Amino acid sequence: MANKRVLITGAAGFLGSHLCDRFLAEGYDVVGMDNLITGDLKNIEHLFKVKEFEFYHNDVSKFIHVPGDIDYILHFASPASPIDYLKIPIQTLKVGSLGIHNCLGLARVKNARVLIASTSEIYGDPMVHPQTEEYWGNVNPVGPRGVYDEAKRFQEAMTMAYHTFHGLETRIVRIFNTYGPRMRLNDGRVLPAFIGQALRGEDLTMFGDGSQTRSFCYVSDLVEGIYRLLLSDYAQPVNIGNPDEISIREFGEEIIKLTGTNQKLVSKPLPTDDPKQRKPDISKAKAILGWEPKVSREEGLRITYDYFKSLSPEELKKTAHRFD
């Protein structure tokens, strides 16, 4: 019997590439698609010799054409860090609107199940803590983060419309802060920014007094949650993240201890609409998927730090304005 076939958009990105690895390991044929605007072929170059993997260099906001059967579509194409979506705001909005429309249309033609990557950012700067799936969010649609937040909120609405109107099989994962190998050192998010600064001997930049919180989930845990959700019968949004909450100041201190450096934490003004708290309620994931994170932050950070240490001096020189 032929392998089941999955299309993964954003395949050359951080999460997309790990999903390609997982589905190949599970015996699927994988079609990767990416326009490489933020993705990088080095994340999937180890797969080019695998006969069950094929890659299309394509912008899903324009069109999607894949010959043959497709059983599942995972839509992970999108800039995911503030530095990216502030630089390319129109493309961010288009991939969350035109891109998802094309994915859902393809799914109807192929009779495929679709899983979309949503985000904790749909909750905005939350008034509810921790964030449950029933919380509708506190988002500024015209603020600097609006291009990403509203693209993801529209993407959820479009997906549910196809589910209810066309009867399409759909799944929605709301992803909280995730980290691990293949993150871009210069993407502006707090973890790679802190580690990059430590490796370059620079002080670590935090915004405000560092009291804002984040909850970091290691990538293998996230991928496991996504895999279980795809194969489940649950169509409503599900939070996947690690509820082990930590302040940015404490996190910076952990990075300094991990890297054995003696840098200081320095403060800069808080960006507009920066979320003060971020922590997932994962009750649904536990009850419906039997999922919860397994990798401790200590273990995950050690693996991630080793990955960043292995980068070339040229890669380490790359820096970015911190904004998350």
Secondary structure as UniProt FT lines:
FT   STRAND          5..9
FT   TURN            10..12
FT   HELIX           14..25
FT   TURN            26..27
FT   STRAND          29..34
FT   HELIX           41..43
FT   HELIX           45..47
FT   TURN            48..49
FT   TURN            51..52
FT   STRAND          53..57
FT   TURN            60..62
FT   STRAND          72..75
FT   HELIX           82..87
FT   HELIX           89..110
FT   STRAND          113..119
FT   HELIX           120..123
FT   TURN            133..134
FT   TURN            141..142
FT   TURN            144..145
FT   HELIX           146..166
FT   STRAND          170..175
FT   STRAND          178..179
FT   TURN            181..182
FT   TURN            185..186
FT   HELIX           190..199
FT   TURN            200..201
FT   STRAND          204..207
FT   TURN            208..209
FT   STRAND          213..215
FT   STRAND          217..218
FT   HELIX           219..230
FT   STRAND          238..240
FT   STRAND          245..247
FT   HELIX           248..259
FT   STRAND          265..268
FT   TURN            272..273
FT   HELIX           283..284
FT   HELIX           285..289
FT   HELIX           297..309
FT   HELIX           313..317
//
